[in-house]
Amino acid sequence: MAETFDIKNPATGDVIDTLEINTKDEVLAAIEDCQEGFKAWRETDAHYRSGVIKEWFRLINEHKDELAEIITKESGKPLAEALGEVAYANAYIEWYAEEAKRIYGRTIPANSPNKNIIIKKQPVGLVAGITPWNFPAAMLTRKVAPALAAGCSFIIKPAAETPLTTMRLVELAYQAGVPENVFKAVNGSGSDIGKIFTDSPLVRKITFTGSTPVGKSLIENSANTVKHVSMELGGHAPIIICGDADIDIAVDQTIASKFRNAGQTCICANRLFVHESIADEYAEKLSAKVAQLKVGNGLDENVQVGPLINKKAYDKVSEQANNAKELGADIVCGGDGIVDADKETYFYNPTVIKNANQEMKIMNEETFGPLIPIQSFSEIDDAIELANGLPYGLAAYYFTNDYKTGLYLSDQLDFGVIGWNDGAPSAAHAPFGGLKESGLGKEGGIEGIEAYLDTKYLSIGNLI
């Protein structure tokens, strides 16, 4: 009998579905099938691929309410956010449907009158992806859409907490005309399936979104077959709020960044550095608004903050809050949770911490929860040094109305995604990815499809 696993609603503890775990033989068979599919898919013309992907976009839009409900039930995020994620995910599909027709080669002057030199792009081959639970639609589409547009085939291993969104998106892709041997999903242990992916010589690229330690392991294991790798890894995003910032805008944008998906995002604000001249006013206004955020089941009306995904996530948030308090921080609002151990549901009230310092875990370890610390600064270079002081370089934010300060910060901050007076900078047509230990490669924009293409150089001689 096949081994199975349950998918639970983290807001209620209810089992919403049960899926089979794919065996190693089944995963290997899926890889071989996708390799065969690649041979045909790569020969289709770009306009045909574009049309199929556009139809996928149309079907997703038609089923957006259904998909959003699935996302909320399996991840816990509020329904309004889930609808936003579906729209964001579909934006990648729309963008890359057009980019399929813009994969350009070039001719370059030869070094001989009897030669022509042609540069062309071709798909890298079969791609294997591993996606996280927190954005089950968007993390899938921003990998699959450019891969299919480039002419690659794709096999995806979704997170065990949220596979249902992936399964439904795959079904809609088939309805749109994507061949079943071009795009497949498999379920099981991330470490087990990841090892199958990295060991297989048929898989020519690994794309992963998740923690830095897992990403490093995938990179290491991909070396034996010299695969392409794209890694969107951990973050610990700082916000620098300068003395001249519009405090009300900074507060609203901080909340938009920090408390989306209950703080369970890789680019959400985790460390606040606020100029000492406005630190008290900023903390007061932020706390007043954070205290009003409604916590609960994402399917309930007006809920803005859903549950943490599991007990491990809850324990980490609690530990960081308690550690900060022990080391002298003040809990301005929140600081406690709502737990039902029998149902295995874990909510944590949105929390603001004042008087944070660099000795605290929360200032050094990624939080992934609705907990935000404030540390004051006097000199901008001190804030920059603190922001850059960790090995993460995914996202950063700053608030200032002085253009010289703003440009200086953009140059000095070592992060791949930066928001200036903007707490939500992500967009399908812009490149997303980190620096340092936060990743390799970019997803989105014109850069996103390059990760799925190889460059081939052809020198043609004896033309005369």
Phi and psi in degrees as a GROMACS rama.xvg file:
@    title "Ramachandran Plot"
@    xaxis  label "Phi"
@    yaxis  label "Psi"
@TYPE xy
-66.8135  143.191  ALA-2
-76.8266  141.811  GLU-3
-127.199  168.299  THR-4
-143.459  150.565  PHE-5
-95.4512  145.832  ASP-6
-108.314  122.014  ILE-7
-111.97  146.619  LYS-8
-76.7177  115.453  ASN-9
-69.1608  -12.319  PRO-10
-86.6701  -24.1375  ALA-11
-123.805  -19.2309  THR-12
81.7451  -1.66038  GLY-13
-71.4631  140.964  ASP-14
-78.5712  120.095  VAL-15
-100.221  -15.7958  ILE-16
-171.173  163.299  ASP-17
-132.754  128.982  THR-18
-121.704  156.913  LEU-19
-83.0565  144.217  GLU-20
-85.6861  127.512  ILE-21
-73.3945  136.065  ASN-22
-75.0559  167.129  THR-23
-59.3027  -41.8855  LYS-24
-62.7506  -38.249  ASP-25
-67.0699  -39.4164  GLU-26
-66.1772  -43.3399  VAL-27
-63.3003  -37.9998  LEU-28
-65.7661  -39.0973  ALA-29
-64.9419  -38.9224  ALA-30
-61.976  -46.0428  ILE-31
-64.0639  -38.8224  GLU-32
-64.676  -43.363  ASP-33
-67.7164  -30.2273  CYS-34
-65.9229  -39.6503  GLN-35
-66.2771  -40.042  GLU-36
-62.9865  -36.426  GLY-37
-59.4672  -39.5831  PHE-38
-59.3605  -34.8277  LYS-39
-85.8316  -41.684  ALA-40
-62.6429  -38.1579  TRP-41
-66.3159  -20.7423  ARG-42
-86.2464  -11.2292  GLU-43
-70.002  149.996  THR-44
-80.5355  159.705  ASP-45
-61.4604  -34.9675  ALA-46
-69.822  -34.2866  HIS-47
-66.2641  -47.7834  TYR-48
-60.0691  -41.3478  ARG-49
-58.9671  -42.9666  SER-50
-64.0416  -41.2132  GLY-51
-64.1901  -43.9788  VAL-52
-66.8787  -36.6238  ILE-53
-62.8944  -37.8148  LYS-54
-66.6011  -35.9513  GLU-55
-61.6663  -44.1437  TRP-56
-56.1987  -45.6971  PHE-57
-63.0041  -43.2002  ARG-58
-66.9611  -38.3386  LEU-59
-63.1965  -44.3151  ILE-60
-61.4752  -37.3747  ASN-61
-66.5708  -31.0926  GLU-62
-108.243  23.509  HIS-63
-62.1746  -39.0309  LYS-64
-66.2272  -41.973  ASP-65
-61.8627  -46.097  GLU-66
-64.1471  -40.7746  LEU-67
-62.3003  -40.0723  ALA-68
-65.1473  -39.3589  GLU-69
-61.6272  -46.0506  ILE-70
-58.7055  -46.0795  ILE-71
-64.2716  -42.4954  THR-72
-66.0406  -37.8338  LYS-73
-94.7152  -20.985  GLU-74
-109.372  -23.2479  SER-75
93.5942  -9.61023  GLY-76
-68.645  148.495  LYS-77
-55.1262  147.819  PRO-78
-59.2298  -38.9408  LEU-79
-61.274  -40.5498  ALA-80
-66.7184  -38.3652  GLU-81
-63.735  -41.1027  ALA-82
-61.646  -40.0912  LEU-83
-62.8203  -38.5137  GLY-84
-65.581  -40.6102  GLU-85
-59.7473  -43.9837  VAL-86
-63.5666  -42.3662  ALA-87
-64.3036  -44.3437  TYR-88
-61.6632  -41.951  ALA-89
-70.8077  -25.0559  ASN-90
-62.413  -34.3328  ALA-91
-66.0447  -39.4697  TYR-92
-65.7085  -44.0069  ILE-93
-62.3956  -43.9489  GLU-94
-62.8775  -47.243  TRP-95
-78.959  -17.8986  TYR-96
-60.155  -37.2425  ALA-97
-79.5796  -37.8823  GLU-98
-65.0941  -22.4157  GLU-99
-55.1431  -32.2461  ALA-100
-89.7759  4.90639  LYS-101
-123.462  29.8531  ARG-102
-88.0317  95.8297  ILE-103
-98.8915  139.216  TYR-104
-98.2313  -163.41  GLY-105
-162.918  160.917  ARG-106
-109.775  145.879  THR-107
-128.884  152.407  ILE-108
-59.2926  134.801  PRO-109
-83.6318  165.908  ALA-110
-96.1376  18.0335  ASN-111
-154.153  143.435  SER-112
-68.5722  -11.9492  PRO-113
-102.096  15.6625  ASN-114
-129.597  154.652  LYS-115
-124.689  142.73  ASN-116
-119.901  125.489  ILE-117
-123.42  132.386  ILE-118
-110.716  128.327  ILE-119
-132.04  158.114  LYS-120
-108.64  142.507  LYS-121
-142.704  154.179  GLN-122
-63.7001  145.841  PRO-123
-70.0192  -25.7163  VAL-124
128.641  -150.189  GLY-125
-73.2965  129.143  LEU-126
-111.111  138.056  VAL-127
-115.299  130.016  ALA-128
-120.506  149.29  GLY-129
-130.575  122.386  ILE-130
-117.93  155.662  THR-131
-89.0556  174.12  PRO-132
-82.5948  -22.8627  TRP-133
-77.4861  -24.1877  ASN-134
-135.17  73.1264  PHE-135
-66.1899  -24.3207  PRO-136
-88.6088  -51.8743  ALA-137
-66.6793  -39.3235  ALA-138
-68.5033  -25.016  MET-139
-75.8374  -52.5304  LEU-140
-68.5476  -31.9958  THR-141
-75.6347  -6.8898  ARG-142
-99.0999  -48.1024  LYS-143
-71.5417  -41.611  VAL-144
-58.7204  -49.9018  ALA-145
-67.4617  -32.4106  PRO-146
-64.0973  -48.2589  ALA-147
-64.6076  -39.0948  LEU-148
-62.29  -36.0657  ALA-149
-75.4696  -16.9058  ALA-150
103.49  12.8647  GLY-151
-86.6356  157.635  CYS-152
-96.9701  166.256  SER-153
-147.995  134.933  PHE-154
-124.565  128.899  ILE-155
-117.779  138.918  ILE-156
-115.623  101.261  LYS-157
-77.5788  166.572  PRO-158
-63.1578  144.55  ALA-159
-64.853  -24.1655  ALA-160
-75.6935  -28.3279  GLU-161
-137.868  56.8108  THR-162
-83.2923  -17.0404  PRO-163
-68.3559  -35.8347  LEU-164
-61.1473  -44.8886  THR-165
-61.0161  -46.4826  THR-166
-60.2348  -39.4987  MET-167
-70.5346  -38.7917  ARG-168
-64.2776  -37.1305  LEU-169
-63.7128  -43.5653  VAL-170
-59.3516  -42.474  GLU-171
-67.414  -34.052  LEU-172
-63.1239  -40.8526  ALA-173
-62.8774  -42.5463  TYR-174
-61.3377  -30.8971  GLN-175
-76.7197  -15.7248  ALA-176
116.388  3.09947  GLY-177
-71.771  123.354  VAL-178
-61.0706  146.383  PRO-179
-66.9626  -21.4332  GLU-180
-94.5181  13.9607  ASN-181
-108.212  -24.6785  VAL-182
-143.689  116.01  PHE-183
-135.397  154.065  LYS-184
-118.733  141.966  ALA-185
-130.565  150.867  VAL-186
-122.994  145.611  ASN-187
156.388  -166.609  GLY-188
-64.249  131.908  SER-189
-61.4491  -41.2753  GLY-190
-68.3172  -39.7563  SER-191
-68.1977  -49.749  ASP-192
-70.3249  -36.0385  ILE-193
-58.3117  -40.0611  GLY-194
-66.7899  -38.3853  LYS-195
-62.518  -43.4197  ILE-196
-61.3503  -49.3754  PHE-197
-69.7582  -30.4358  THR-198
-76.3364  -25.2496  ASP-199
-73.4152  125.567  SER-200
-71.5485  -15.3825  PRO-201
-76.3934  -29.811  LEU-202
-78.5396  119.069  VAL-203
-101.778  -8.53156  ARG-204
-150.55  141.577  LYS-205
-114.594  128.708  ILE-206
-123.096  131.109  THR-207
-141.192  139.463  PHE-208
-124.344  123.931  THR-209
168.765  -153.08  GLY-210
-75.1144  154.561  SER-211
-63.3283  -43.5087  THR-212
-59.335  -42.2415  PRO-213
-66.4281  -40.6734  VAL-214
-60.1105  -42.3759  GLY-215
-61.6093  -40.3765  LYS-216
-63.6896  -42.3144  SER-217
-65.0152  -39.6423  LEU-218
-62.1646  -46.5  ILE-219
-61.1094  -44.6351  GLU-220
-73.474  -18.7946  ASN-221
-82.0559  -10.5424  SER-222
-66.5591  -33.922  ALA-223
-62.368  -30.146  ASN-224
-110.507  9.89045  THR-225
48.8255  56.8227  VAL-226
-82.6456  155.012  LYS-227
-66.801  144.907  HIS-228
-135.998  139.414  VAL-229
-125.615  127.714  SER-230
-130.797  120.592  MET-231
-111.96  105.575  GLU-232
-111.803  -160.18  LEU-233
-66.4032  160.448  GLY-234
-142.856  166.156  GLY-235
-150.962  68.713  HIS-236
-64.8118  129.958  ALA-237
-91.573  155.302  PRO-238
-122.931  128.499  ILE-239
-108.959  122.143  ILE-240
-115.161  109.801  ILE-241
-79.6485  164.163  CYS-242
-64.0788  -24.6722  GLY-243
-93.6034  3.39134  ASP-244
-65.1812  152.214  ALA-245
-75.3658  108.319  ASP-246
-63.7413  -40.4279  ILE-247
-63.9014  -42.8483  ASP-248
-63.9022  -43.3227  ILE-249
-61.5891  -40.2852  ALA-250
-64.029  -49.3556  VAL-251
-62.5244  -41.8006  ASP-252
-72.6626  -31.7304  GLN-253
-62.2253  -45.3049  THR-254
-63.6943  -42.0285  ILE-255
-60.9605  -38.274  ALA-256
-77.2195  -45.479  SER-257
-77.8019  -43.4858  LYS-258
-100.019  3.82987  PHE-259
-63.2844  135.037  ARG-260
54.0548  37.7121  ASN-261
55.6628  33.8529  ALA-262
76.0432  10.1953  GLY-263
-97.9146  60.2676  GLN-264
-134.374  154.86  THR-265
-76.2062  -19.5799  CYS-266
-111.409  8.66969  ILE-267
-71.8122  153.535  CYS-268
-63.5396  125.037  ALA-269
-118.4  -24.4106  ASN-270
-134.029  119.989  ARG-271
-105.651  123.523  LEU-272
-113.939  110.926  PHE-273
-117.559  133.658  VAL-274
-59.0361  139.799  HIS-275
-60.0018  -25.2004  GLU-276
-71.3198  -21.4119  SER-277
-125.305  6.62175  ILE-278
-59.9661  -44.0137  ALA-279
-67.9131  -44.935  ASP-280
-63.8355  -42.8117  GLU-281
-61.9767  -47.2125  TYR-282
-61.8273  -38.982  ALA-283
-65.4734  -46.9405  GLU-284
-68.1247  -40.2636  LYS-285
-62.6529  -47.9348  LEU-286
-61.9099  -39.1461  SER-287
-61.8128  -40.4014  ALA-288
-77.9428  -38.0139  LYS-289
-63.4982  -38.2972  VAL-290
-63.4085  -19.8381  ALA-291
-89.3291  -8.46335  GLN-292
-65.3795  133.102  LEU-293
-89.6529  126.483  LYS-294
-103.096  138.816  VAL-295
164.641  -165.159  GLY-296
-65.5342  127.835  ASN-297
-61.0193  -18.2609  GLY-298
-83.3594  -12.5167  LEU-299
-81.0265  151.212  ASP-300
-65.1999  136.987  GLU-301
69.5219  6.70997  ASN-302
-68.8144  132.497  VAL-303
-112.596  -20.9201  GLN-304
-132.404  118.399  VAL-305
-91.1697  -164.495  GLY-306
-78.9389  163.132  PRO-307
-75.5552  154.928  LEU-308
-68.907  -30.0478  ILE-309
-165.7  -179.819  ASN-310
-64.0746  -36.9849  LYS-311
-59.6545  -42.7227  LYS-312
-65.269  -42.2619  ALA-313
-62.7795  -44.253  TYR-314
-62.862  -36.822  ASP-315
-66.4045  -44.3113  LYS-316
-62.9994  -45.1402  VAL-317
-60.9085  -42.6569  SER-318
-62.5045  -42.0463  GLU-319
-65.8229  -40.7886  GLN-320
-64.7878  -44.0151  ALA-321
-66.7964  -40.2038  ASN-322
-62.5615  -42.5649  ASN-323
-62.9626  -42.0717  ALA-324
-64.3537  -41.7802  LYS-325
-63.0561  -29.0136  GLU-326
-97.1322  17.0693  LEU-327
104.63  1.86432  GLY-328
-76.3379  158.462  ALA-329
-108.643  128.234  ASP-330
-84.4867  107.765  ILE-331
-80.9725  -39.3917  VAL-332
-150.876  154.784  CYS-333
76.8315  -140.698  GLY-334
91.2542  8.89173  GLY-335
-144.515  168.769  ASP-336
-125.954  174.53  GLY-337
-126.882  108.226  ILE-338
-121.374  135.875  VAL-339
-122.922  95.528  ASP-340
-62.0914  -33.7968  ALA-341
-65.7605  -43.2497  ASP-342
-84.2103  -12.6147  LYS-343
61.3787  49.4829  GLU-344
-116.713  138.429  THR-345
-137.247  107.018  TYR-346
-109.534  146.352  PHE-347
-130.63  127.433  TYR-348
-66.9829  138.042  ASN-349
-53.6442  131.567  PRO-350
-129.851  135.62  THR-351
-117.659  132.247  VAL-352
-118.353  128.403  ILE-353
-102.347  160.25  LYS-354
61.1044  41.2166  ASN-355
-72.708  157.845  ALA-356
-143.945  172.843  ASN-357
-74.7609  -5.98818  GLN-358
-80.2274  -14.5609  GLU-359
-83.5494  144.359  MET-360
-58.3634  -38.1908  LYS-361
-62.6499  -24.1363  ILE-362
-87.3183  -4.04754  MET-363
-127.449  -18.8931  ASN-364
-119.345  136.15  GLU-365
-55.5943  134.667  GLU-366
-88.1117  -56.5479  THR-367
59.5776  53.0506  PHE-368
-171.384  171.592  GLY-369
-82.9802  60.2369  PRO-370
-136.586  123.973  LEU-371
-135.298  127.825  ILE-372
-102.155  148.043  PRO-373
-117.53  126.568  ILE-374
-123.668  133.969  GLN-375
-88.8835  157.687  SER-376
-141.757  161.967  PHE-377
-113.127  -36.2104  SER-378
-114.096  137.156  GLU-379
-61.3784  -35.9629  ILE-380
-66.2784  -30.0708  ASP-381
-66.6233  -41.253  ASP-382
-64.6736  -40.6623  ALA-383
-63.2086  -43.013  ILE-384
-61.939  -42.0998  GLU-385
-66.0284  -41.9575  LEU-386
-62.7956  -41.1579  ALA-387
-84.2425  -3.37253  ASN-388
-75.9033  -3.71427  GLY-389
-108.99  163.64  LEU-390
-73.4061  -4.77992  PRO-391
-83.3299  147.366  TYR-392
-151.133  43.0654  GLY-393
-84.2275  -65.75  LEU-394
-135.65  150.9  ALA-395
-147.679  157.943  ALA-396
-138.187  149.435  TYR-397
-149.827  155.954  TYR-398
-129.323  117.912  PHE-399
-159.319  149.681  THR-400
-105.479  8.04844  ASN-401
-98.4975  118.044  ASP-402
-67.2415  -32.408  TYR-403
-65.0505  -44.1319  LYS-404
-63.9621  -41.8698  THR-405
-61.5496  -44.6372  GLY-406
-68.6069  -36.9437  LEU-407
-62.2632  -45.0459  TYR-408
-63.1372  -40.7514  LEU-409
-62.7042  -33.9806  SER-410
-76.2281  -34.8338  ASP-411
-88.7412  -24.2514  GLN-412
-80.8151  128.13  LEU-413
-93.0512  69.8572  ASP-414
-138.936  149.11  PHE-415
-81.3911  -26.0434  GLY-416
-127.135  123.343  VAL-417
-131.06  132.995  ILE-418
-110.594  122.207  GLY-419
-103.077  112.379  TRP-420
54.4094  32.7636  ASN-421
-147.392  115.705  ASP-422
-92.9956  -0.344584  GLY-423
-138.085  72.372  ALA-424
-83.8793  -7.96526  PRO-425
-67.1836  140.985  SER-426
-157.218  144.503  ALA-427
-61.8816  -31.031  ALA-428
-90.6022  7.85116  HIS-429
-117.615  145.976  ALA-430
-73.082  130.224  PRO-431
-117.145  129.313  PHE-432
167.552  160.76  GLY-433
-103.887  171.656  GLY-434
-108.056  175.278  LEU-435
52.0222  -130.952  LYS-436
-87.6007  15.7346  GLU-437
-96.3958  5.46337  SER-438
144.958  174.639  GLY-439
-132.567  131.789  LEU-440
87.5302  171.539  GLY-441
-126.484  148.203  LYS-442
-121.567  136.454  GLU-443
97.6703  160.441  GLY-444
66.7524  -171.689  GLY-445
-66.9295  -24.8173  ILE-446
-68.3203  -30.532  GLU-447
-63.1306  -33.0524  GLY-448
-81.3707  -22.7887  ILE-449
-62.0614  -28.5001  GLU-450
-66.4874  -14.154  ALA-451
-111.348  17.1689  TYR-452
-126.361  142.546  LEU-453
-102.993  151.872  ASP-454
-103.033  128.86  THR-455
-119.005  136.915  LYS-456
-113.517  123.275  TYR-457
-119.059  121.563  LEU-458
-106.441  118.558  SER-459
-105.515  118.372  ILE-460
-107.409  177.711  GLY-461
56.347  45.1109  ASN-462
-80.5172  -16.5688  LEU-463
